[in-house]
Amino acid sequence: MEPATPHGNLALDAAADTPTLFGQTMGLVAATTGLFALGAYLGRSLSDGWAWVAFIGAFLCLVAMRLAVRAGNGSVVGLLFGFGILIGVGTGPTVAYYASTDPAAVWQAAGATALFMLGLGAVGYGTRRDLSGLARLASWALLGLIVFGIVTIFVNMPNGTLVYALAGLGIFAALTVVDFQRLRLTQDESSAPMIAASIFLDGLNVFLFFLDIFDRRSS
């Protein structure tokens, strides 16, 4: 029986690390989602001003996460969980509004988001095609969507909100596929919190877009 070569051992280690990283990342996504739900409940009655304070705090947590990863600091997971709670607190008034005016839209949006993430996550994780070009295109499209959203605040466009939501779903479909491929290709377990944050944000934005779409259908 021939001894395993060093290259063979590296290949086996890489193959073994992939499901481990996947499990860690998705566990972090699930925990962050749970903390988001808790934050949304706690922040359901917040004023707009305090909701924006929570959003700013969540953004600062993301910035701190990036700095902590670069510095090799072990506080990344704690910052991710803090981000989940704060973004939940900031989003709480919005979710509470939909829950009070159209509860069915909330459940429909949650179910559609789960199916959306499951299907596109499987596509991204399983594809062997290089999606770096799609990532760049989606990033520019997201910037354009932000600009479009600002314009619709000041200019009344027929069905502008619905167009915004549908375009957002298309963009985050691409970003979800890209993030799950990045999860498959990454072997560094220390990157799990940042990938989890990206996947969580994909799902959160998809949920909010679906909320708007289902609410409009029922009205």
JOHU-V785029 format. One record per residue. RES is the residue in one small letter. SS is DSSP state (~ for helix, > for strand, _ for the rest). PSI is psi in degrees with one decimal (* if undefined). BURIAL is # if it has 16 or more other C-alpha atoms within 10 Angstrom, else .. Layout:
RES	SS	PSI	BURIAL
RES	SS	PSI	BURIAL
This chain:
m	_	124.2	.
e	_	139.7	.
p	_	150.6	.
a	_	140.7	.
t	_	158.9	.
p	~	-40.3	.
h	~	-38.2	.
g	~	-40.0	.
n	~	-41.3	.
l	~	-41.0	.
a	~	-42.1	.
l	~	-39.5	.
d	~	-42.4	.
a	~	-41.6	.
a	~	-36.7	.
a	~	-32.5	.
d	~	-29.2	#
t	~	-53.0	#
p	~	-31.0	.
t	~	-46.9	.
l	~	-39.8	#
f	~	-47.3	#
g	~	-42.6	.
q	~	-45.4	#
t	~	-47.5	#
m	~	-29.4	#
g	~	-40.4	.
l	~	-38.1	#
v	~	-45.4	#
a	~	-43.5	.
a	~	-41.4	#
t	~	-38.1	#
t	~	-41.9	#
g	~	-41.5	#
l	~	-34.1	#
f	~	-45.7	#
a	~	-41.3	#
l	~	-45.4	#
g	~	-40.1	#
a	~	-37.4	#
y	~	-44.5	#
l	~	-32.5	#
g	_	13.9	#
r	_	-25.4	#
s	_	13.6	#
l	_	151.8	#
s	_	165.4	.
d	~	-37.8	.
g	~	-47.4	.
w	~	-31.2	.
a	~	-40.9	#
w	~	-35.1	#
v	~	-41.9	.
a	~	-40.4	#
f	~	-42.9	#
i	~	-41.3	#
g	~	-39.5	#
a	~	-42.0	#
f	~	-41.5	.
l	~	-33.9	.
c	~	-40.7	#
l	~	-44.1	#
v	~	-44.1	.
a	~	-33.5	#
m	~	-45.1	#
r	~	-42.7	#
l	~	-39.0	.
a	~	-36.8	#
v	~	-44.6	#
r	~	-34.0	.
a	~	-4.3	.
g	_	27.0	.
n	_	140.5	.
g	_	8.0	.
s	_	7.8	.
v	~	-44.4	#
v	~	-41.4	#
g	~	-39.6	.
l	~	-37.5	#
l	~	-44.3	#
f	~	-38.3	#
g	~	-39.7	#
f	~	-44.6	#
g	~	-45.2	#
i	~	-45.7	#
l	~	-41.0	#
i	~	-31.0	#
g	~	-44.1	#
v	~	-43.8	#
g	~	-33.8	#
t	~	-13.7	#
g	~	-47.6	#
p	~	-35.7	#
t	~	-47.6	#
v	~	-40.1	#
a	~	-36.8	#
y	~	-48.9	.
y	~	-39.1	#
a	~	-31.3	.
s	~	-31.3	.
t	~	-30.1	.
d	_	76.7	#
p	~	-33.3	.
a	~	-34.0	#
a	~	-35.4	#
v	~	-46.9	#
w	~	-38.8	.
q	~	-42.1	#
a	~	-40.1	#
a	~	-44.6	#
g	~	-43.1	.
a	~	-37.1	#
t	~	-42.5	#
a	~	-45.7	.
l	~	-40.2	.
f	~	-50.9	#
m	~	-38.5	#
l	~	-47.3	.
g	~	-49.6	.
l	~	-29.3	#
g	~	-40.8	#
a	~	-39.2	.
v	~	-48.4	#
g	~	-40.6	#
y	~	-30.0	#
g	~	-19.2	.
t	_	145.1	.
r	_	-3.5	.
r	_	141.0	.
d	_	120.5	.
l	_	17.0	#
s	~	-36.9	.
g	~	-40.0	.
l	~	-36.1	.
a	~	-43.5	#
r	~	-44.2	.
l	~	-43.2	.
a	~	-35.7	#
s	~	-43.9	#
w	~	-38.3	.
a	~	-36.4	#
l	~	-40.0	#
l	~	-43.5	.
g	~	-36.4	.
l	~	-39.8	#
i	~	-44.2	.
v	~	-43.2	.
f	~	-41.5	.
g	~	-39.5	#
i	~	-40.3	.
v	~	-41.3	.
t	~	-19.4	.
i	~	-35.8	.
f	~	-18.5	.
v	_	127.1	.
n	_	110.3	.
m	_	133.8	.
p	_	125.7	.
n	_	25.8	.
g	~	-39.5	.
t	~	-40.6	#
l	~	-42.5	.
v	~	-41.4	.
y	~	-44.4	#
a	~	-43.5	#
l	~	-41.4	.
a	~	-39.5	#
g	~	-40.5	#
l	~	-41.2	#
g	~	-42.8	.
i	~	-44.3	#
f	~	-18.4	#
a	~	-45.7	#
a	~	-44.2	#
l	~	-35.4	#
t	~	-44.9	#
v	~	-43.8	#
v	~	-43.6	#
d	~	-37.6	#
f	~	-31.3	#
q	~	-39.3	#
r	~	-36.6	#
l	~	-40.1	#
r	~	-37.4	#
l	~	-21.5	.
t	_	137.5	#
q	_	-7.2	#
d	_	111.2	.
e	~	-22.1	.
s	~	-15.2	#
s	~	-4.6	#
a	~	-45.0	#
p	~	-40.4	#
m	~	-40.2	#
i	~	-39.8	#
a	~	-40.4	#
a	~	-41.5	#
s	~	-45.2	#
i	~	-40.2	#
f	~	-44.3	#
l	~	-36.7	#
d	~	-51.4	#
g	~	-39.4	#
l	~	-45.8	#
n	~	-40.4	#
v	~	-43.7	#
f	~	-44.6	#
l	~	-37.4	#
f	~	-43.1	#
f	~	-36.5	#
l	~	-47.0	#
d	~	-41.9	#
i	~	-48.2	#
f	~	-33.9	#
d	~	-39.4	#
r	~	-36.6	.
r	~	-35.9	.
s	~	-12.0	.
s	_	*	.
